[in-house]
Amino acid sequence: MKDLTNKYENAKNNSIKFMRNGQISAYLNSLIEMNKYKRLMIAIVAN
């Protein structure tokens, strides 16, 4: 769980960095990655 949280936070920080630099495709990929980790965390908590 802690590993997923760290990966989620890294993806979040990357998405903010990409948004500020105007790299739209990289920003959207980071948002997709964040969504993936968030779903995994929710699935772990539910079980």
DRENGU-735768 format. One record per residue: residue in one letter; x, y, z of N, C-alpha, C, O in turn; residue number from 1. Coordinates in steps of 0.2 Angstrom, whole numbers, plus 5000, padded with zeros to 4 digits. Layout:
<kolza resn="a" n_X="X" n_Y="Y" n_Z="Z" ca_X="X" ca_Y="Y" ca_Z="Z" c_X="X" c_Y="Y" c_Z="Z" o_X="X" o_Y="Y" o_Z="Z" resi="NUM"/>
...
END
This chain:
<kolza resn="m" n_X="5004" n_Y="4994" n_Z="5000" ca_X="5000" ca_Y="5000" ca_Z="5000" c_X="5004" c_Y="5006" c_Z="5000" o_X="5003" o_Y="5011" o_Z="4996" resi="1"/>
<kolza resn="k" n_X="5010" n_Y="5006" n_Z="5004" ca_X="5014" ca_Y="5012" ca_Z="5005" c_X="5018" c_Y="5013" c_Z="4998" o_X="5019" o_Y="5019" o_Z="4996" resi="2"/>
<kolza resn="d" n_X="5019" n_Y="5008" n_Z="4994" ca_X="5023" ca_Y="5008" ca_Z="4988" c_X="5018" c_Y="5011" c_Z="4983" o_X="5020" o_Y="5016" o_Z="4979" resi="3"/>
<kolza resn="l" n_X="5011" n_Y="5009" n_Z="4983" ca_X="5007" ca_Y="5012" ca_Z="4978" c_X="5006" c_Y="5020" c_Z="4980" o_X="5005" o_Y="5024" o_Z="4975" resi="4"/>
<kolza resn="t" n_X="5005" n_Y="5021" n_Z="4986" ca_X="5005" ca_Y="5028" ca_Z="4988" c_X="5011" c_Y="5033" c_Z="4986" o_X="5010" o_Y="5038" o_Z="4983" resi="5"/>
<kolza resn="n" n_X="5017" n_Y="5030" n_Z="4986" ca_X="5022" ca_Y="5034" ca_Z="4984" c_X="5022" c_Y="5034" c_Z="4976" o_X="5024" o_Y="5040" o_Z="4974" resi="6"/>
<kolza resn="k" n_X="5020" n_Y="5029" n_Z="4973" ca_X="5020" ca_Y="5030" ca_Z="4965" c_X="5014" c_Y="5035" c_Z="4963" o_X="5015" o_Y="5038" o_Z="4958" resi="7"/>
<kolza resn="y" n_X="5009" n_Y="5035" n_Z="4967" ca_X="5003" ca_Y="5039" ca_Z="4965" c_X="5006" c_Y="5047" c_Z="4966" o_X="5005" o_Y="5051" o_Z="4962" resi="8"/>
<kolza resn="e" n_X="5009" n_Y="5048" n_Z="4972" ca_X="5012" ca_Y="5055" ca_Z="4973" c_X="5017" c_Y="5057" c_Z="4968" o_X="5017" o_Y="5062" o_Z="4966" resi="9"/>
<kolza resn="n" n_X="5021" n_Y="5052" n_Z="4966" ca_X="5026" ca_Y="5053" ca_Z="4960" c_X="5023" c_Y="5055" c_Z="4954" o_X="5025" o_Y="5060" o_Z="4950" resi="10"/>
<kolza resn="a" n_X="5018" n_Y="5051" n_Z="4952" ca_X="5014" ca_Y="5053" ca_Z="4946" c_X="5010" c_Y="5060" c_Z="4947" o_X="5010" o_Y="5063" o_Z="4942" resi="11"/>
<kolza resn="k" n_X="5008" n_Y="5061" n_Z="4953" ca_X="5005" ca_Y="5068" ca_Z="4954" c_X="5009" c_Y="5074" c_Z="4953" o_X="5008" o_Y="5079" o_Z="4950" resi="12"/>
<kolza resn="n" n_X="5015" n_Y="5073" n_Z="4956" ca_X="5020" ca_Y="5078" ca_Z="4955" c_X="5023" c_Y="5079" c_Z="4948" o_X="5024" o_Y="5084" o_Z="4945" resi="13"/>
<kolza resn="n" n_X="5023" n_Y="5073" n_Z="4944" ca_X="5025" ca_Y="5073" ca_Z="4937" c_X="5020" c_Y="5077" c_Z="4933" o_X="5021" o_Y="5081" o_Z="4929" resi="14"/>
<kolza resn="s" n_X="5014" n_Y="5075" n_Z="4935" ca_X="5008" ca_Y="5079" ca_Z="4931" c_X="5008" c_Y="5086" c_Z="4932" o_X="5007" o_Y="5090" o_Z="4927" resi="15"/>
<kolza resn="i" n_X="5009" n_Y="5088" n_Z="4938" ca_X="5010" ca_Y="5096" ca_Z="4939" c_X="5015" c_Y="5099" c_Z="4935" o_X="5015" o_Y="5104" o_Z="4932" resi="16"/>
<kolza resn="k" n_X="5021" n_Y="5095" n_Z="4935" ca_X="5027" ca_Y="5098" ca_Z="4931" c_X="5026" c_Y="5098" c_Z="4924" o_X="5027" o_Y="5103" o_Z="4921" resi="17"/>
<kolza resn="f" n_X="5022" n_Y="5093" n_Z="4921" ca_X="5021" ca_Y="5093" ca_Z="4914" c_X="5016" c_Y="5098" c_Z="4912" o_X="5016" o_Y="5101" o_Z="4907" resi="18"/>
<kolza resn="m" n_X="5011" n_Y="5099" n_Z="4917" ca_X="5006" ca_Y="5104" ca_Z="4915" c_X="5009" c_Y="5111" c_Z="4915" o_X="5008" o_Y="5115" o_Z="4911" resi="19"/>
<kolza resn="r" n_X="5014" n_Y="5113" n_Z="4920" ca_X="5017" ca_Y="5119" ca_Z="4920" c_X="5021" c_Y="5120" c_Z="4914" o_X="5022" o_Y="5126" o_Z="4911" resi="20"/>
<kolza resn="n" n_X="5024" n_Y="5115" n_Z="4911" ca_X="5029" ca_Y="5115" ca_Z="4905" c_X="5025" c_Y="5115" c_Z="4899" o_X="5028" o_Y="5116" o_Z="4893" resi="21"/>
<kolza resn="g" n_X="5018" n_Y="5114" n_Z="4899" ca_X="5014" ca_Y="5114" ca_Z="4893" c_X="5015" c_Y="5107" c_Z="4889" o_X="5013" o_Y="5107" o_Z="4883" resi="22"/>
<kolza resn="q" n_X="5017" n_Y="5102" n_Z="4892" ca_X="5018" ca_Y="5096" ca_Z="4889" c_X="5011" c_Y="5092" c_Z="4890" o_X="5010" o_Y="5088" o_Z="4894" resi="23"/>
<kolza resn="i" n_X="5006" n_Y="5093" n_Z="4885" ca_X="4999" ca_Y="5091" ca_Z="4886" c_X="4999" c_Y="5083" c_Z="4886" o_X="4996" o_Y="5080" o_Z="4890" resi="24"/>
<kolza resn="s" n_X="5002" n_Y="5080" n_Z="4881" ca_X="5002" ca_Y="5072" ca_Z="4881" c_X="5005" c_Y="5069" c_Z="4887" o_X="5002" o_Y="5064" o_Z="4889" resi="25"/>
<kolza resn="a" n_X="5011" n_Y="5071" n_Z="4889" ca_X="5014" ca_Y="5069" ca_Z="4895" c_X="5009" c_Y="5070" c_Z="4901" o_X="5009" o_Y="5066" o_Z="4906" resi="26"/>
<kolza resn="y" n_X="5006" n_Y="5076" n_Z="4902" ca_X="5002" ca_Y="5077" ca_Z="4907" c_X="4996" c_Y="5072" c_Z="4907" o_X="4994" o_Y="5070" o_Z="4913" resi="27"/>
<kolza resn="l" n_X="4993" n_Y="5071" n_Z="4902" ca_X="4987" ca_Y="5066" ca_Z="4901" c_X="4989" c_Y="5059" c_Z="4903" o_X="4986" o_Y="5056" o_Z="4906" resi="28"/>
<kolza resn="n" n_X="4995" n_Y="5057" n_Z="4901" ca_X="4998" ca_Y="5051" ca_Z="4903" c_X="4999" c_Y="5050" c_Z="4910" o_X="4998" o_Y="5045" o_Z="4913" resi="29"/>
<kolza resn="s" n_X="5001" n_Y="5055" n_Z="4913" ca_X="5002" ca_Y="5055" ca_Z="4921" c_X="4996" c_Y="5055" c_Z="4924" o_X="4995" o_Y="5052" o_Z="4929" resi="30"/>
<kolza resn="l" n_X="4990" n_Y="5058" n_Z="4922" ca_X="4984" ca_Y="5058" ca_Z="4925" c_X="4981" c_Y="5051" c_Z="4924" o_X="4978" o_Y="5048" o_Z="4929" resi="31"/>
<kolza resn="i" n_X="4982" n_Y="5047" n_Z="4919" ca_X="4980" ca_Y="5040" ca_Z="4918" c_X="4984" c_Y="5036" c_Z="4923" o_X="4981" o_Y="5031" o_Z="4926" resi="32"/>
<kolza resn="e" n_X="4990" n_Y="5037" n_Z="4924" ca_X="4994" ca_Y="5033" ca_Z="4928" c_X="4992" c_Y="5034" c_Z="4936" o_X="4991" o_Y="5030" o_Z="4939" resi="33"/>
<kolza resn="m" n_X="4990" n_Y="5041" n_Z="4937" ca_X="4987" ca_Y="5042" ca_Z="4944" c_X="4981" c_Y="5038" c_Z="4945" o_X="4980" o_Y="5035" o_Z="4950" resi="34"/>
<kolza resn="n" n_X="4976" n_Y="5038" n_Z="4940" ca_X="4970" ca_Y="5035" ca_Z="4940" c_X="4971" c_Y="5027" c_Z="4941" o_X="4968" o_Y="5024" o_Z="4945" resi="35"/>
<kolza resn="k" n_X="4976" n_Y="5024" n_Z="4938" ca_X="4978" ca_Y="5017" ca_Z="4939" c_X="4980" c_Y="5016" c_Z="4946" o_X="4977" o_Y="5011" o_Z="4949" resi="36"/>
<kolza resn="y" n_X="4984" n_Y="5020" n_Z="4949" ca_X="4986" ca_Y="5018" ca_Z="4956" c_X="4981" c_Y="5020" c_Z="4961" o_X="4980" o_Y="5016" o_Z="4966" resi="37"/>
<kolza resn="k" n_X="4976" n_Y="5025" n_Z="4959" ca_X="4971" ca_Y="5026" ca_Z="4964" c_X="4966" c_Y="5020" c_Z="4964" o_X="4964" o_Y="5018" o_Z="4969" resi="38"/>
<kolza resn="r" n_X="4965" n_Y="5017" n_Z="4958" ca_X="4960" ca_Y="5011" ca_Z="4958" c_X="4963" c_Y="5005" c_Z="4961" o_X="4960" o_Y="5002" o_Z="4965" resi="39"/>
<kolza resn="l" n_X="4970" n_Y="5004" n_Z="4961" ca_X="4973" ca_Y="4999" ca_Z="4964" c_X="4973" c_Y="5000" c_Z="4972" o_X="4971" o_Y="4995" o_Z="4976" resi="40"/>
<kolza resn="m" n_X="4973" n_Y="5006" n_Z="4974" ca_X="4973" ca_Y="5007" ca_Z="4981" c_X="4966" c_Y="5006" c_Z="4984" o_X="4965" o_Y="5003" o_Z="4989" resi="41"/>
<kolza resn="i" n_X="4961" n_Y="5008" n_Z="4980" ca_X="4954" ca_Y="5007" ca_Z="4982" c_X="4952" c_Y="5000" c_Z="4982" o_X="4949" o_Y="4997" o_Z="4987" resi="42"/>
<kolza resn="a" n_X="4955" n_Y="4996" n_Z="4977" ca_X="4954" ca_Y="4989" ca_Z="4977" c_X="4957" c_Y="4985" c_Z="4983" o_X="4954" o_Y="4981" o_Z="4986" resi="43"/>
<kolza resn="i" n_X="4963" n_Y="4987" n_Z="4985" ca_X="4966" ca_Y="4985" ca_Z="4991" c_X="4962" c_Y="4986" c_Z="4998" o_X="4962" o_Y="4982" o_Z="5002" resi="44"/>
<kolza resn="v" n_X="4960" n_Y="4992" n_Z="4998" ca_X="4956" ca_Y="4994" ca_Z="5004" c_X="4950" c_Y="4990" c_Z="5005" o_X="4948" o_Y="4989" o_Z="5010" resi="45"/>
<kolza resn="a" n_X="4947" n_Y="4989" n_Z="4999" ca_X="4940" ca_Y="4986" ca_Z="4999" c_X="4941" c_Y="4978" c_Z="5001" o_X="4936" o_Y="4975" o_Z="5004" resi="46"/>
<kolza resn="n" n_X="4947" n_Y="4975" n_Z="5000" ca_X="4947" ca_Y="4968" ca_Z="5002" c_X="4950" c_Y="4967" c_Z="5008" o_X="4951" o_Y="4962" o_Z="5011" resi="47"/>
END
